[in-house]
Amino acid sequence: MSLAIAIMAAGKGTRLKSKRPKVLHEIGGKPLLAHVVATAAKIVPADDIFVIVGHEAERVKAAVSATGVQFVLQAEQRGTGHAIQCARESLKDYDTLLVLSGDAPLIKPETIARIRDFHLEQQAAMTILTAVPANPFGYGRVLRRDAASPEVTAIVEQKALTLEQATAPEINSGIYAFATGPLFSNIDRISTANAHGELYLTDMAALLVATGERVVAIQSEYPTEVLGANTIAEMMELDAALRAATAQKLMTRGVTIFRPETVTIDAEVSVGPDTIIEPFVQLLGQTKIGEDCRIRSYSVIENTVIADRVLVRQGCMITDSTIGSDAMIGPYAHIRPDSEIGESAHVGNFVETKKVKMGKGAKANHLTYLGDAEIGAGTNIGAGTITCNYDGVDKHRTLIGENAFVGSDSTLVAPISIGDRAFIGAGSCITENVPADALAIGRGRQVNKPDWAKNQGPLCKQKK
């Protein structure tokens, strides 16, 4: 049995009032479509997943092309039935086709596997995944032959419902399984005789029943997993549901999350047991946090790997970086991309790093900018130090050895190298390399003028 999955992703989503294609709106830190593709990839290989694109096709393709899925172009969007017509050539050699909606991101792989297995067991031409939500208004209704039967007679869209049909609680999710033989033998019989003049894939149910084929339905155990979003407000409801589920999953694995309703955690974030996440933290993208860490309030961490026993104090911003075990960050530190903060290193309040590698136990505790630099183990960077890495055209590197001491308010003009155990006097502007074990001082010599304040200073002039 050969199985393909087609994902509907060609529509505009005009009810969102947005220029972005609907499937590129994000929940849980990634586009709706990316969630569906990731779920489909747990059922079949990427080569057997076909994303049907149309509106802003290139943007949609770019969002998921790295996954290795296939694409089918629906150049003119004339409905879901027309989308499958466009994909017929790509799908005709498969025995079974699963159809998913690109804007239903909460669908579970277990549910997809369940509809597949039920479809094959029932030897059906079409299987419909249904749900019974609290409010079915706006959804097409699935009409069964009788209440106890899996067999379906038709799917009726909301606008076409009779008063009696409108009381039916079971909705069509837009997720189907098809035997491709009956599907493609009848797909061209779909009519545009409806309110929108489009070709609806839902019409296949009645068409197949009329030809004597078996059409069945299976109900989802979780109604919320099949719901899409037609407004930004509904989109944010999906986002909240996904993030709540992510937080719940982490807490079952031993992570403490204070006030989880205030915390923003993307779907692909991982956190080790015994780590504590305080209120109003954001953990974004592919962030991975180890065990026994504490992430204090208002910190934003994105695409960063944090090892075990790390303390991130309040208000830190950390992006595309790595933090070694037992390190201490912040408060109010800004760790910019490509920073590598070593084991037991300290990056303190109002310190900014960019493309910096700090060795084990190195410290920069106050009011410092470190860019394009490598800092050896055990080195101390004094308050107010700046690596001058940009000459107006190019960036240059600063290399500081191990166990060096850079005095407060020093300016290190790159490219420059400072040797192991070297000392830089406070307030120095260093423009030449400093050998190991040397003391470098680059500042004006202090001059004291006795009695100047008494005889010539401002207070003296005021007395006169």
C-alpha positions as a printed Julia matrix, in Angstrom:
464×3 Matrix{Float64}:
   0.0    0.0     0.0
   1.52   3.31   -1.13
   0.46   6.4     0.8
   0.8   10.1     0.01
  -0.25  13.17    1.96
  -1.52  16.32    0.23
  -1.6   19.55    2.25
  -3.92  22.34    1.14
  -1.94  25.6     1.26
  -3.04  27.63   -1.76
  -5.63  29.98   -0.28
  -5.39  33.68    0.55
  -7.15  33.73    3.9
  -8.91  37.0     3.05
 -10.89  37.03    6.32
  -7.63  37.58    8.24
  -7.32  41.07    6.69
  -3.62  40.43    6.21
  -1.18  40.64    3.28
   0.49  37.42    4.42
  -0.77  34.09    3.1
  -2.88  32.44    5.76
  -0.62  29.39    6.15
   2.37  31.65    6.91
   0.8   33.2     9.97
   2.58  31.89   13.05
   1.55  30.14   16.21
   3.95  28.58   18.67
   6.86  30.28   16.93
   6.48  28.91   13.41
   4.05  29.1    10.47
   0.79  27.15   10.51
   1.96  25.19    7.48
   5.26  24.23    9.13
   3.35  22.6    11.99
   1.26  20.54    9.57
   4.3   19.51    7.51
   6.16  18.42   10.65
   3.2   16.3    11.72
   2.79  14.76    8.26
   6.5   13.88    8.21
   5.89  11.58   11.19
   3.55   9.5     9.0
   5.27   9.38    5.59
   8.67  10.41    4.18
   9.01  13.99    2.93
   9.08  12.77   -0.7
   5.51  11.57   -0.24
   4.2   14.89    1.1
   2.74  17.24   -1.53
   2.03  20.84   -0.53
  -0.48  22.45   -2.88
   0.48  26.12   -3.23
  -1.15  29.01   -5.07
  -1.42  32.48   -3.5
   2.13  33.84   -3.04
   3.41  30.39   -3.95
   7.1   31.28   -3.76
   6.82  32.66   -0.22
   4.92  29.59    0.91
   7.42  27.24   -0.72
  10.35  29.08    0.85
   8.87  28.64    4.32
   8.98  24.81    4.18
  11.3   23.94    1.27
  14.08  22.87    3.66
  11.89  19.95    4.8
  12.22  18.24    1.41
   8.49  18.11    0.65
   7.12  18.24   -2.9
   5.06  21.14   -4.27
   2.08  21.31   -6.62
   1.0   24.64   -8.11
  -2.68  25.6    -8.12
  -2.18  28.7   -10.2
  -5.85  29.69  -10.12
  -7.57  29.02   -6.8
 -10.94  27.54   -7.66
 -11.57  25.49   -4.53
 -10.35  22.4    -2.74
 -11.65  20.03   -5.41
  -9.74  21.99   -8.03
  -6.6   21.72   -5.86
  -6.78  17.91   -6.01
  -7.39  18.09   -9.74
  -4.16  20.07  -10.05
  -2.32  17.45   -7.99
  -3.72  14.44   -9.84
  -0.64  13.87  -12.0
   1.64  13.84   -8.95
  -0.63  11.59   -6.89
  -2.07   9.14   -9.41
   0.43   6.34   -8.7
  -0.37   6.16   -4.97
  -3.0    3.77   -3.62
  -4.14   5.98   -0.75
  -4.19   9.73   -0.28
  -4.53  11.64    2.99
  -5.63  15.27    2.62
  -4.7   17.72    5.36
  -5.42  21.41    5.79
  -2.42  23.72    5.94
  -4.21  25.99    8.42
  -5.07  23.31   11.01
  -1.78  23.21   12.93
  -2.91  21.31   16.04
  -3.6   18.03   14.24
  -1.81  15.16   15.98
   0.17  12.42   14.21
  -1.79   9.86   16.22
  -5.0   11.18   14.7
  -3.63  11.02   11.16
  -2.52   7.44   11.75
  -5.96   6.64   13.17
  -7.86   7.94   10.13
  -5.44   6.07    7.83
  -5.92   2.78    9.68
  -9.71   3.19    9.91
  -9.9    4.0     6.2
  -8.03   0.82    5.29
  -9.98  -1.36    7.74
 -13.29  -0.08    6.34
 -12.08  -0.56    2.74
 -13.62   2.83    2.04
 -13.35   5.06   -1.0
 -13.42   8.13    1.28
 -12.99   8.58    5.01
 -13.83  11.88    6.71
 -12.36  13.03   10.0
 -15.12  14.72   11.99
 -15.41  16.55   15.29
 -18.13  17.74   17.64
 -17.11  21.22   18.83
 -19.02  23.28   21.36
 -20.24  25.58   18.57
 -20.47  23.97   15.11
 -21.67  27.16   13.37
 -19.69  28.0    10.26
 -18.61  24.44    9.54
 -19.99  21.96    7.04
 -21.96  19.12    8.64
 -21.41  15.43    8.1
 -24.65  13.5     7.55
 -24.47   9.81    8.48
 -26.77   7.07    7.22
 -27.85   6.64   10.84
 -26.45   7.61   14.23
 -24.78   4.23   14.86
 -23.3    3.82   11.39
 -19.86   4.96   10.2
 -21.33   5.4     6.72
 -21.84   8.94    5.41
 -24.39  10.12    2.89
 -23.12  13.67    2.3
 -21.27  16.72    3.59
 -23.35  19.91    3.55
 -21.72  23.35    3.78
 -23.05  25.83    6.37
 -24.75  28.07    3.8
 -26.6   25.12    2.25
 -27.91  23.57    5.51
 -31.62  23.08    6.0
 -33.08  23.94    9.41
 -33.04  20.25   10.36
 -29.46  19.71    9.13
 -28.26  22.79   11.04
 -28.9   20.93   14.31
 -26.42  18.2    13.35
 -23.48  18.49   15.77
 -20.82  16.67   13.75
 -18.63  18.89   11.59
 -16.35  18.19    8.67
 -12.73  18.85    9.63
 -11.48  19.12    6.05
  -9.17  16.16    6.68
  -9.79  13.08    4.54
  -8.46   9.75    3.38
  -9.18   8.58   -0.18
  -8.65   5.51   -2.27
  -7.09   7.21   -5.28
  -8.84   5.02   -7.87
 -12.4    6.13   -7.04
 -11.21   9.65   -6.25
  -9.62  10.34   -9.62
 -12.34   8.49  -11.53
 -14.9   10.95  -10.15
 -12.97  14.16   -9.39
 -13.95  15.79  -12.68
 -17.65  15.32  -11.88
 -17.55  17.96   -9.13
 -19.83  20.88   -9.93
 -19.46  24.63   -9.38
 -23.18  24.94   -8.61
 -22.72  26.54   -5.2
 -22.67  29.98   -3.6
 -19.01  30.62   -4.46
 -18.87  28.92   -7.85
 -15.96  26.77   -6.69
 -15.09  23.08   -6.89
 -15.5   21.66   -3.38
 -13.76  18.45   -2.38
 -16.6   17.93    0.12
 -18.9   17.13   -2.83
 -16.93  13.92   -3.36
 -18.82  12.3    -0.48
 -22.21  12.44   -2.19
 -20.72  11.66   -5.61
 -19.0    8.52   -4.35
 -22.07   7.36   -2.44
 -24.15   7.82   -5.61
 -21.79   5.53   -7.52
 -22.04   2.83   -4.85
 -18.72   3.54   -3.17
 -18.28   3.33    0.6
 -17.86   6.69    2.41
 -17.29   6.59    6.17
 -16.47   8.97    9.01
 -14.38   8.74   12.15
 -14.68  11.28   14.95
 -11.64  13.03   16.43
 -11.07  12.47   20.12
  -9.95  16.09   20.53
 -12.21  18.62   18.73
  -9.71  21.45   19.11
  -7.04  19.68   17.05
  -9.0   20.02   13.81
  -9.92  23.66   14.19
  -8.45  26.29   11.9
  -8.58  30.06   12.22
 -10.39  32.61   10.09
  -9.5   35.71   12.13
  -6.41  36.92   13.95
  -8.28  36.51   17.24
  -8.97  32.85   16.44
  -5.33  32.47   15.42
  -4.23  33.69   18.83
  -6.59  31.21   20.47
  -4.74  28.43   18.63
  -1.43  29.96   19.7
  -2.54  30.03   23.34
  -3.7   26.41   23.15
  -0.44  25.25   21.63
   1.73  27.17   24.1
  -0.31  25.92   27.06
   0.19  22.36   25.81
   3.93  22.98   25.42
   4.23  24.33   28.97
   2.2   21.43   30.32
   4.45  18.93   28.53
   7.58  20.54   30.0
   6.12  20.54   33.5
   5.33  16.81   33.24
   9.04  16.34   32.52
  10.17  18.05   35.7
  10.43  21.71   34.66
   9.03  24.29   37.11
   7.19  27.11   35.33
   5.84  29.83   37.59
   2.7   31.47   36.2
   2.79  29.45   32.95
   0.05  31.62   31.47
   2.54  34.51   31.36
   5.4   32.57   29.77
   5.93  32.33   25.99
   7.5   29.03   24.95
   7.76  28.03   21.29
   6.76  24.53   20.24
  10.28  23.23   19.56
  11.94  24.49   22.74
  13.38  21.83   25.06
  14.13  22.28   28.78
  15.79  19.86   31.18
  14.33  18.71   34.52
  14.73  20.82   37.64
  15.1   23.99   35.63
  12.99  26.9    36.88
  11.3   29.33   34.5
  10.04  32.5    36.16
   7.05  34.61   34.97
   7.18  36.61   31.73
  10.09  34.68   30.21
  10.18  34.06   26.44
  11.88  30.92   25.11
  11.83  31.06   21.32
  12.82  29.11   18.23
  15.13  26.13   18.68
  16.25  27.05   22.19
  17.54  24.17   24.32
  18.05  24.6    28.07
  19.73  22.03   30.29
  19.02  20.82   33.81
  19.04  22.78   37.08
  19.03  26.19   35.39
  17.08  29.23   36.51
  15.73  31.69   33.95
  14.56  34.78   35.73
  11.71  37.07   34.75
  11.59  39.13   31.54
  14.47  37.33   29.83
  14.1   36.59   26.1
  16.12  33.64   24.79
  16.03  32.68   21.11
  17.74  29.86   19.19
  20.24  29.4    22.0
  21.75  26.33   23.68
  22.17  26.68   27.44
  23.99  23.97   29.38
  23.28  22.77   32.93
  23.19  24.89   36.1
  23.15  28.23   34.31
  21.64  31.29   35.97
  20.11  33.86   33.65
  19.14  36.87   35.72
  16.31  39.31   35.0
  15.86  41.07   31.69
  18.53  39.38   29.56
  18.36  39.07   25.76
  20.2   36.04   24.34
  20.1   35.17   20.64
  21.74  32.46   18.5
  24.42  31.71   21.08
  25.7   29.02   23.45
  26.07  29.29   27.21
  28.32  26.84   29.07
  27.51  25.03   32.3
  27.54  26.98   35.56
  27.69  30.32   33.75
  25.98  33.42   35.15
  24.33  35.93   32.81
  22.9   39.35   33.63
  20.9   41.05   34.83
  20.15  43.03   31.67
  22.89  41.47   29.56
  22.6   41.39   25.77
  24.15  38.26   24.26
  24.03  38.8    20.5
  24.45  36.13   17.8
  27.47  33.82   17.62
  28.52  34.37   21.21
  30.02  31.41   23.06
  30.0   31.97   26.81
  32.19  29.35   28.46
  31.77  27.18   31.51
  31.52  29.18   34.76
  31.93  32.47   32.88
  30.18  35.63   34.1
  28.53  38.2    31.84
  27.07  40.86   34.07
  24.69  43.79   34.03
  24.57  45.92   30.89
  27.26  43.88   29.14
  26.82  43.33   25.39
  28.58  40.6    23.42
  28.64  39.84   19.69
  30.66  37.07   18.03
  32.58  36.57   21.26
  34.14  33.44   22.67
  34.67  33.64   26.43
  36.76  30.93   28.06
  36.09  29.03   31.25
  35.72  31.32   34.24
  36.21  34.54   32.26
  34.34  37.55   33.63
  32.88  40.76   32.25
  30.66  41.96   35.04
  29.67  45.55   34.22
  28.87  48.01   31.45
  31.02  46.53   28.69
  30.9   45.93   24.91
  32.75  42.9    23.57
  32.49  42.37   19.82
  34.46  40.07   17.5
  36.67  38.94   20.34
  38.15  35.84   21.91
  38.76  35.98   25.65
  40.8   33.32   27.39
  39.95  31.32   30.5
  40.14  33.17   33.79
  40.48  36.62   32.24
  38.76  39.58   33.93
  37.31  42.42   31.85
  36.83  45.6    33.87
  33.75  47.82   33.82
  33.34  50.1    30.81
  35.73  48.18   28.54
  35.12  48.4    24.79
  36.56  46.35   21.96
  36.67  48.76   19.03
  35.98  46.19   16.31
  34.77  48.4    13.43
  36.94  50.86   11.48
  34.1   52.23    9.38
  34.56  49.63    6.62
  35.62  46.28    8.11
  35.29  44.38   11.38
  38.46  43.31   13.23
  39.13  40.84   16.03
  40.48  41.28   19.53
  42.36  38.32   21.05
  42.89  38.27   24.82
  44.8   35.41   26.42
  44.18  33.48   29.62
  44.24  34.97   33.12
  44.69  38.5    31.78
  43.32  41.59   33.54
  41.79  44.45   31.59
  41.31  47.52   33.77
  38.09  49.49   33.84
  37.25  51.95   31.08
  39.81  50.49   28.67
  39.49  50.87   24.9
  40.99  48.03   22.87
  41.39  49.08   19.22
  41.27  46.01   16.97
  42.97  44.21   15.42
  44.91  43.62   18.59
  46.29  40.78   20.67
  46.81  40.76   24.44
  48.92  37.94   25.84
  48.34  35.57   28.73
  48.53  37.12   32.21
  48.95  40.62   30.75
  47.59  43.64   32.63
  45.94  46.67   31.05
  45.91  49.79   33.2
  42.49  51.34   33.84
  41.46  54.06   31.42
  43.9   52.95   28.71
  43.48  53.2    24.96
  45.42  50.2    23.65
  46.39  50.25   19.97
  49.38  47.87   19.91
  49.74  44.2    20.82
  50.58  43.48   24.46
  52.99  40.6    25.24
  52.27  37.95   27.84
  52.93  39.01   31.46
  53.33  42.69   30.45
  51.65  45.78   31.89
  50.28  48.14   29.24
  49.21  51.7    30.02
  47.93  53.96   27.27
  46.7   57.19   28.8
  47.82  60.76   29.48
  50.13  61.16   32.46
  48.45  62.65   35.54
  49.68  66.1    36.57
  48.82  67.64   39.98
  49.1   71.46   40.33
  49.41  72.49   44.0
  47.12  75.3    45.22
  45.57  75.74   41.77
  42.03  75.61   43.15
  42.83  78.11   45.9
  44.63  80.64   43.68
  43.15  80.23   40.18
  40.13  77.93   40.36
  36.47  78.94   39.89
  35.84  79.45   43.64
  38.79  81.81   43.83
  37.39  83.91   40.98
  33.96  84.07   42.64
  35.52  85.53   45.82
  37.16  88.32   43.82
